[in-house]
């Protein structure tokens, strides 16, 4: 992915699953796609959609519409990839937001892309920034802002991002807040070629949260690792809020067997 020539931008094939349009791309293909966006120079938004976001989309038409505007939508969760294969709409692999983010950082350092970080607590943000600069000599982090702000601060934050000339904006804020921020400020962010939600990436880089070993993500049990670290918060999410996903799978299976097209 480090060739001197800028990769050509092609529109990835999309598959519809659980009412969401997913791009059929590998991690390397997603990186190449982002480089194409940067060459183009106008706003493109990426989103890694996991089970939690699919449930939120089911419950919120507004959130579903925001995700529908995204230019690059990848499967951020092994259960989503498994479901795609079960229903004959196979996605090549899981492309989590954090993995795409980490794959883009060395590319940004080599190419000289300007990076802006938004999200997390100030202590975590600054520690993560220092860690990224340590890992990737030459990386240009042109701005960084924590994720604790009021709605009325958004215009100022968007203006700051614009003023830095950032080409890559990475947002470590929970959904749907980060997607809503982008949607409300699309005009101010119009010259940011690529924006991506990166989950808890900053906290992980800062050392405040540990990410599950790679094998746990591959077999679909990374959630157990997260639950063990934050049982109160993640327990509610996994066992109450995301339980609706089982019904979504059953519904998708019915559509698959019946041959009828899903509504919406």
ABEGO torsion letter per residue (X at the ends): XABABBBBBBBBBBBBBGGBBBBBBBAAAAAAAAAAAAAAGBBBBBBBBBAAAAAAAAABAAAAAAAAABABBBBBEAAAAAAAAAAGABBABBBBAAAAAAAAAAAAAAAGBBBBBBEEBAAAAAAAAAAAAAABBGBBBABBBBABBBAAAAAAAAAAAAAAGBABBBBBBBOAAAAAAAAAAAAAAAABABBBBAEAAAAAAAGABBBBBAAAAAAGAAAAAAAAABAAAAAAAAAAAAAAAAAAAAAAAAAAAAGBBBBX
